[in-house]
């Protein structure tokens, strides 16, 4: 199978996925999430989760330090904007390459161990990266004030083609600024390409090798098969996805801060993947959307909104319902997310996608006709 050849099922999945992404401004309107900044977060963190799923979903290696690559991608993109050009393509390419090299170094050291020891090592490297960015490497990262564009940036390629403007420049693609819906659709196309690459990885012999590592790495090692290069390659690919997501964050908002490398950001992508469904193609995307929706929209609910929502409740119960519900929205949105995560893990260990499969199989059984003759077992002659 060549690079662009796909099975009919995978092609249909890709087409349906592309249609959902490109129509996002329409179907997010009823839930109040159709403004470009939030939709950009939806697609960017979907890329982050897809890349993490290549490692965790296929090999079973649980990394607690993937935010380090997200931060490295952001810093690399901003430095590319400052030194070379505001065109996004060089920034994205350099971010992917630098993040891949950084992932190669960390993965080479971390994959000398497996299981919880691997997870702890990745967490340690990520925290060291965060502290380096926050304090030690301030000439490169600008520390706690974040790395930002300035009027004095050299931007040698841009200034060779046009004189310096009066204000700060904006990210562009072949001269077209990427703001508003234009920025969203650029990120959306990148997500579709990233999803296509993930489909090819899942369906490839390489993907089958990774599934074998997850299934029983010890047995594969006993047969003389060297699993480490395959796992390390998956780690590097996953880090490059994270670097791409970090670059897109810098494209939509040209700054890079150490907070993107904190352990909480690494934990967030783990939650996205588990919530949506580990090892599935669509699950991590749904998990990323759900968490970002909770973080940006659900957290904005207040008592006034709840009071209007519970207008149908009789007056004696109205204030009580508002008081109870207010504990789960606004500043308490993480409580709701935590309860949802617990319910999914307990009742749907395979994530939201397991629930989708159960519903699909239920309707499939109902729609399948059963002949009267097949309902009774015939005695053997």
Secondary structure as GFF3:
##gff-version 3
##sequence-region A 1 381
A	DSSP	alpha_helix	8	22	.	.	.	ID=ss1
A	DSSP	alpha_helix	24	27	.	.	.	ID=ss2
A	DSSP	three_ten_helix	29	31	.	.	.	ID=ss3
A	DSSP	alpha_helix	36	59	.	.	.	ID=ss4
A	DSSP	alpha_helix	67	83	.	.	.	ID=ss5
A	DSSP	alpha_helix	88	110	.	.	.	ID=ss6
A	DSSP	alpha_helix	116	131	.	.	.	ID=ss7
A	DSSP	pi_helix	132	136	.	.	.	ID=ss8
A	DSSP	alpha_helix	138	141	.	.	.	ID=ss9
A	DSSP	three_ten_helix	143	145	.	.	.	ID=ss10
A	DSSP	beta_strand	147	148	.	.	.	ID=ss11
A	DSSP	alpha_helix	156	161	.	.	.	ID=ss12
A	DSSP	beta_strand	172	173	.	.	.	ID=ss13
A	DSSP	beta_strand	176	177	.	.	.	ID=ss14
A	DSSP	alpha_helix	181	203	.	.	.	ID=ss15
A	DSSP	alpha_helix	205	222	.	.	.	ID=ss16
A	DSSP	alpha_helix	228	252	.	.	.	ID=ss17
A	DSSP	beta_strand	255	256	.	.	.	ID=ss18
A	DSSP	three_ten_helix	258	261	.	.	.	ID=ss19
A	DSSP	alpha_helix	263	276	.	.	.	ID=ss20
A	DSSP	alpha_helix	283	296	.	.	.	ID=ss21
A	DSSP	three_ten_helix	298	300	.	.	.	ID=ss22
A	DSSP	alpha_helix	303	309	.	.	.	ID=ss23
A	DSSP	alpha_helix	315	325	.	.	.	ID=ss24
A	DSSP	three_ten_helix	326	328	.	.	.	ID=ss25
A	DSSP	three_ten_helix	330	332	.	.	.	ID=ss26
A	DSSP	alpha_helix	333	347	.	.	.	ID=ss27
A	DSSP	alpha_helix	352	367	.	.	.	ID=ss28
A	DSSP	alpha_helix	372	375	.	.	.	ID=ss29
###
